[in-house]
Amino acid sequence: MSDKKVFFTGGAGFIAAHTIPILLERGYSVRIFDNMTRGDRDRVNEFVQTGKVELVEKDVRYGGGVREAIRGCTHAIHFATVSINKSIADPHESIDINMTGNHNVFAAAADEGVERLVFASSASVYGDPQKLPMHEDDQLNPLTPYCISKRAGEDLLGFYQRQKGLSWNALRFFNVYGPGQKIEAYYTSVINHFIQRLRAGQPPIIDGKGEQSMDFVHVTDLAKAVVAALESEQANLPINIGTGIDTSIATLAKILIDAVGVDVEPQFNPRDVLVSRRAADITRAREVLGWEPEISVQQGMTELVKASA
Ligand SMILES: NC(=O)c1ccc[n+]([C@@H]2O[C@H](COP(=O)([O-])OP(=O)(O)OC[C@H]3O[C@@H](n4cnc5c(N)ncnc54)[C@H](O)[C@@H]3O)[C@@H](O)[C@H]2O)c1
C-alpha cells in the first residue's frame, strides 16, 4: 500500500471529481476536506467505496480542523472556495472562506511538512488582459474579492516557501468546462444556456458581434495538469492552464449548433458590448509540467452535448 496521501480541500466539487480518479490510478490515497455546500455526495460516496478515499466534512475557515485533518498527508490540493458571483454579492463571506481558508491550509501544510501543495488560482487574476496570449509575468489586476483572494493566495504561498520551505504550484485555470459542471458557472454558463436553447429548437442569442472570447479548457485535460503540478520537479510558480486558443462566442455558437444538430443561425443582438478576450500562453505549463491539452473545443463540446442528451 502506497503511503502517498493527498489532503484535498474542495475535493467533493466539479474539478476534483475528474482529478481523484487520476490520483488513485497513480497510487495516492485521498482525504477529501469539504463542507459539502456545493459538493456532490453521490460521487464522493463512490470514491469512498474504493477504500482509498475518505471524507472529512469540515470547513476551511476553521484552522484547528484543517490542521488536524492534514496530519499524515504527504501532499495537498487546495480548491475550496466560493465563486466569483457569490464573492461580489457577499464579499465578507468570500474573504472569510477564500483568504482565511487559504491561510489555514497553507500554514498547516507548511507546518506539517507536506511535500507539495497545488493551489487552484485563476485566469481572473489578470483582470481584463492588455494583450494576448496572457503570460504569467504580465501585470495582474484582480477585480473582485474572489480574484483578489486568488492573487493574495499566490503571494501567501511565496511567504510560506521563504519562511518554512513549502513547495507549491499555483495553477491559473482558464475557462474550465466538461461533464458535471454546475450550470450557473460564472464564465462558462453560456455553454449550457446555448445548449438548452438549441435543444428547444431556438437560436442562440449573442450580444454584439460575438467577438468576446474565452480559452475553454476541458476538465479532463485540466485534471492531468493538477496531478502533474503535484509531481513536477520544478515548483513555486504560477502556471497558466488553458489551451492557448481563444474561441469567440460566435464560434462557440456555431460549434454547439453543429453538435446539437439543429438547423438554426445565431441571432445577433445589436448593442455595444465590452469585448473581452482570453487566451493563455501555455509555454510554462509545457516546460514545467510536460503538459499538453489534448481535447479540442470542437471535440469537448460535442462530447458534452452527447453526454447531457
Ligand atoms: N471551474 C472553473 O472554471 C474554474 C476556473 C478558475 C479557477 N477555478 C478554481 O478551481 C477550484 C475548483 O473549482 P470547481 O469548479 O471544482 O468548484 P466547485 O464549486 O465545484 O467545488 C468547490 C468545492 O469547495 C467546497 N467548499 C466551498 N466552501 C468551502 C469551505 N468553506 N470549506 C470547505 N469546503 C468548501 C464546496 O462544497 C465544493 O465541493 C476552485 O478553487 C476554483 O476557484 C475554477
The ligand as an SDF file (V2000), in Angstrom:
LIG
                    3D

 44 48  0  0  0  0  0  0  0  0999 V2000
  -14.4350   25.8760  -12.7980 N   0  0  0  0  0  0  0  0  0  0  0  0
  -13.7060   26.8800  -13.3080 C   0  0  0  0  0  0  0  0  0  0  0  0
  -13.9280   27.3240  -14.4430 O   0  0  0  0  0  0  0  0  0  0  0  0
  -12.5590   27.4730  -12.5350 C   0  0  0  0  0  0  0  0  0  0  0  0
  -11.8010   28.4890  -13.1390 C   0  0  0  0  0  0  0  0  0  0  0  0
  -10.7450   29.0440  -12.4170 C   0  0  0  0  0  0  0  0  0  0  0  0
  -10.4600   28.5840  -11.1380 C   0  0  0  0  0  0  0  0  0  0  0  0
  -11.2310   27.5990  -10.5700 N   0  0  0  0  0  0  0  0  0  0  0  0
  -10.9040   27.1590   -9.2080 C   0  0  0  0  0  0  0  0  0  0  0  0
  -10.7950   25.7450   -9.1730 O   0  0  0  0  0  0  0  0  0  0  0  0
  -11.2140   25.2550   -7.9110 C   0  0  0  0  0  0  0  0  0  0  0  0
  -12.2410   24.1590   -8.0810 C   0  0  0  0  0  0  0  0  0  0  0  0
  -13.3420   24.6720   -8.8140 O   0  0  0  0  0  0  0  0  0  0  0  0
  -14.6590   23.8180   -9.0910 P   0  0  0  0  0  0  0  0  0  0  0  0
  -15.2300   24.3230  -10.3770 O   0  0  0  0  0  0  0  0  0  0  0  0
  -14.3730   22.3850   -8.9260 O   0  0  0  0  0  0  0  0  0  0  0  0
  -15.5840   24.3650   -7.8950 O   0  0  0  0  0  0  0  0  0  0  0  0
  -16.7970   23.6450   -7.1070 P   0  0  0  0  0  0  0  0  0  0  0  0
  -17.6560   24.7530   -6.5950 O   0  0  0  0  0  0  0  0  0  0  0  0
  -17.4060   22.5640   -7.9080 O   0  0  0  0  0  0  0  0  0  0  0  0
  -16.0230   22.9720   -5.8740 O   0  0  0  0  0  0  0  0  0  0  0  0
  -15.6300   23.6960   -4.7320 C   0  0  0  0  0  0  0  0  0  0  0  0
  -15.8210   22.7940   -3.5230 C   0  0  0  0  0  0  0  0  0  0  0  0
  -15.4130   23.5270   -2.3610 O   0  0  0  0  0  0  0  0  0  0  0  0
  -16.3150   23.2440   -1.3080 C   0  0  0  0  0  0  0  0  0  0  0  0
  -16.2970   24.3670   -0.3550 N   0  0  0  0  0  0  0  0  0  0  0  0
  -16.8080   25.6060   -0.5200 C   0  0  0  0  0  0  0  0  0  0  0  0
  -16.6170   26.3390    0.5910 N   0  0  0  0  0  0  0  0  0  0  0  0
  -15.9510   25.5540    1.4640 C   0  0  0  0  0  0  0  0  0  0  0  0
  -15.4730   25.7540    2.7910 C   0  0  0  0  0  0  0  0  0  0  0  0
  -15.6580   26.9190    3.4270 N   0  0  0  0  0  0  0  0  0  0  0  0
  -14.8340   24.7290    3.4090 N   0  0  0  0  0  0  0  0  0  0  0  0
  -14.6580   23.5250    2.7830 C   0  0  0  0  0  0  0  0  0  0  0  0
  -15.1080   23.2880    1.5310 N   0  0  0  0  0  0  0  0  0  0  0  0
  -15.7410   24.2950    0.8790 C   0  0  0  0  0  0  0  0  0  0  0  0
  -17.6700   23.0520   -1.9890 C   0  0  0  0  0  0  0  0  0  0  0  0
  -18.5760   22.2950   -1.1990 O   0  0  0  0  0  0  0  0  0  0  0  0
  -17.2780   22.3520   -3.2900 C   0  0  0  0  0  0  0  0  0  0  0  0
  -17.3480   20.9430   -3.1650 O   0  0  0  0  0  0  0  0  0  0  0  0
  -11.7270   26.4700   -7.1320 C   0  0  0  0  0  0  0  0  0  0  0  0
  -10.7130   26.9370   -6.2700 O   0  0  0  0  0  0  0  0  0  0  0  0
  -11.9930   27.4830   -8.2100 C   0  0  0  0  0  0  0  0  0  0  0  0
  -11.8720   28.8060   -7.7300 O   0  0  0  0  0  0  0  0  0  0  0  0
  -12.2680   27.0340  -11.2360 C   0  0  0  0  0  0  0  0  0  0  0  0
  1  2  1  0
  2  3  2  0
  2  4  1  0
  4  5  1  0
  4 44  2  0
  5  6  2  0
  6  7  1  0
  7  8  2  0
  8  9  1  0
  8 44  1  0
  9 10  1  0
  9 42  1  0
 10 11  1  0
 11 12  1  0
 11 40  1  0
 12 13  1  0
 13 14  1  0
 14 15  2  0
 14 16  1  0
 14 17  1  0
 17 18  1  0
 18 19  2  0
 18 20  1  0
 18 21  1  0
 21 22  1  0
 22 23  1  0
 23 24  1  0
 23 38  1  0
 24 25  1  0
 25 26  1  0
 25 36  1  0
 26 27  1  0
 26 35  1  0
 27 28  2  0
 28 29  1  0
 29 30  1  0
 29 35  2  0
 30 31  1  0
 30 32  2  0
 32 33  1  0
 33 34  2  0
 34 35  1  0
 36 37  1  0
 36 38  1  0
 38 39  1  0
 40 41  1  0
 40 42  1  0
 42 43  1  0
M  CHG  2   8   1  16  -1
M  END
$$$$
